[in-house]
């Protein structure tokens, strides 16, 4: 098929899981990933774009049927709130603006449960501002927002704190019932499958949370 998928954040936890699915999916004919440096990944339908996220230097490459954004970082990795806002909010919004100009069909992005531009929490406010910026650029009709809680999966970094967090999330998941079910930890493979399913089926709706991932 001639369907083209664009992926930002391909080297992260969710992005790498999604990339694997995209490359295996027969209904996706071409996959373009936008990365800061070569990944060493080789596949017949994969095109790797070395991309300057600050300059957005290759806007002509942001063309395709589905754009998946798995961009995101932590305050610890970023080093400052300003840098985290740039990665978590500014990059996705700028990419959405370019994608809209280039006629990209759908913009599917990973956000966070509780995202709200009015939140007093810095992280949730940043994610909420990102969501609003993307919707403004792409329109709600062409935007799909995925709001997971704690992400479960095999992380490349072997930090003890994250390993403990994953173990605790798996142990505590059964306690999250009723209105707080959306705060359960979610496996990144299931999250990625939900994103791909939503794109390929043309599923309607703007925001997807924990129960939506399973219903798909």
Buried (B, 14 or more C-beta within 10 A) or exposed (E): EEBBBBBBBBBBBBBBBBBBBBBEBEEBEBBBBBBEEEBEBEEEBBEBBEBEBEEBEEBEBBBBBBBBBBBBBEEEEBEEEEEBBBBBBBBBBBBBBBBBEBEBBBBBBBBBBBBBBEBEEEBBBBBBBBBBBBBBBBEEEBBBBBBBBBBBBEBEEEEEEBEEBBEEBBEEBEEBEEEEBBBBBBBBBBBBBBBBEBBBEEBEEEBBBBEBBEEB
